[in-house]
Amino acid sequence: MEYIFSIEMILLVLFFFYFIVRRINTEDITPSKSVMWLILCFCMAVIAFAPKVATFLAHLFHFELTSNFVLMVGVIVLLIQGVYYTIDSSQQQKKITRLVQEVSLLKADLEEKEKKKEGKKE
């Protein structure tokens, strides 16, 4: 039964890796944003090829079941990802605000120059 699980995990890892690389090639994901997903893919591959690693880590951190350990790691990864994307979103919002202000200033400056030109023509 353990071999069937390993084969399923390996197939899942291969599909996941192909999916991420394909998204990078089609420029849906930037390479810098895909690093976390590639690391996750690598960790899944390690567990697929050596499931005893997850069991060892679960016992090391005093989890009774390996599935509880894997679930906890998943929750932690999602929390880190959520914080990372919140920071990224906040930085983008600041950049958007600054760009809108710059465009508004340039627009006002352009309108002022156009009014001066019209005033000189008359």
N, C-alpha and C positions, 0 to 999 in steps of 0.2 A: 504493500500500500504506500509506503514511503517513497518508492521509486516512481509511482504514478504521480504523486504530488510534486516530486522534483521535476519530472518531465513537463507537467503542466506549468510549473513556475518558470522553467527555462523557455517554454514557448511564449509565456506571457512577457518575460523579459525581452525576448527577441522582438516581439510585436511592439512593445513599449519603446524600445530603443529605435526601431525603424520609424515609429510614429514621431518621436522627438527629432531625429535627424531629418526626416522629411519636412517637418515644420521649420527647421532651421534653413534648409535648402530653399524652401518657398518663401522665406523671409517673413513667416508668420510670427516667429519667435526670434529675438536677437540672441546671438551666442552667449552674451553675458547673462541673459535671463534664463537660459536653458541649463546653466551649470548645475543648479539645484536638482533639476529633473534627471540629468545624467548621473549625478551622485546617487540619487534614489534608485536609478536603474542598476547601477553598480552594486549597491547594497542588496537589492533584490536578487541579483545574480549570485552574490556570495551566499545568501541564504538558500538559493535553489541548488547550488552545487555542494554546499556543506550545511545542511540543516542543523547539525549539532552545534554550530556557532550560535545560533539563536537560542538554543536550549541552554548552552553554557552561560550566555549573557543573562538569560532570564534567571537562572539560579544564582548568578553572581550578584544580581540586584534584588534578590529575595522575592521573586515572583513565583507563585506556585505553578502557574501554567504558562507555557511559552506563548500561547495566544494572547494572554493578558499583557505580556511584555511587548509583543508586536503591536497590539492596539495602543498601548501607552506611547510607544515610539512614534506611531502614526499621528497621535494627537499632538505630541510635542512638535513634530515636523510641521503640522498644519498651523499651530500657534506661531511658530517662527515665521512661516511663510506669510501669515496674516499680518504680523507686525512689519515685515519687510515691505509688503505691498502698501500698507498704510503709510509708511515713511515715503515710499516712492510716489504715492498719490499726492501726499502733502507737498513734496518738492515740485511736482508737476503743476499743482495748483498755484504755487508761488510764481513759477515761471510764466504761467498763463496770465496771471494778474499783472505781472511786470510787462509782458508783451502787449496786453491791452492798453496799459497806461502809455507805453511808448508809441503805439499806433495812434492813440488819441492825441498825444502831443504833436506828432508829426502831421496829423490831419489838420489840427488847429493852426499849426505853423504854415501849412500849405494854403489853407483858406485865407489866412492873413496876407500872405504874399500875393495871392490872386486878387484880393481886394485892393491892394496897393497898386498893382498893375492896371486894374480897371480905373482907379482914381487918376493915374497918370495919363491914360488915354483920353479921358474926358477933359 
